[in-house]
Amino acid sequence: MQISDIYLVFWLTDPIIWRAYTGDGDCNPTPDGHRYLGHKAVTASGKVCQAWKLQSPHSHVNNKDHLFPEGDVEDASNYCRNPDNEVGGLWCYTTDPATRWEYCNVSLCGS
C-alpha cells in the first residue's frame, strides 16, 4: 500500500471530506450536479419529482443504475439528479402529467 492509497481511503471515509465531495444534502458539490446525493425532491417551481424507477406519468430511459451517484436507481428515489449530464444541472421528471421535467434549485456548496 502506498501513501496515496492511504490518503484515498482516509479521504473517502472521513465524513467531513465526504460531505464536501458529495454535498451535505443542502448544497450541490458541482455545477453539473453529477455527484449530488441530497434529498431534494421538488423542482424550482415546487412540483414534486417522479421516482426515477417509475415510468408514469412520464416514460423515460434515465433509469439505469450507473446513471446515478448512488449507483442504484432505487436509492436515487425521486431526488433531484442529473443522470444525462444536462447542462443546466440538477433536474427531475415531475409527477404533474402536464410538465415532463423541470430543473431543481440546489445551491452550490460554498456559495
Stockholm file with secondary structure:
# STOCKHOLM 1.0

chainA/1-111         MQISDIYLVFWLTDPIIWRAYTGDGDCNPTPDGHRYLGHKAVTASGKVCQAWKLQSPHSHVNNKDHLFPEGDVEDASNYCRNPDNEVGGLWCYTTDPATRWEYCNVSLCGS
#=GR chainA/1-111 SS CCHHHHHHHHHHHCHHHHHHHHCCSSSBSSTTCTTCCCCCCBCTTSCBBCCTTCCSSSCCSCCCGGGSTTSCTTTTTTCCBCTTCCTTCCEEEBSCTTCCEEECCCCBTTC
#=GC SS_cons         CCHHHHHHHHHHHCHHHHHHHHCCSSSBSSTTCTTCCCCCCBCTTSCBBCCTTCCSSSCCSCCCGGGSTTSCTTTTTTCCBCTTCCTTCCEEEBSCTTCCEEECCCCBTTC
//
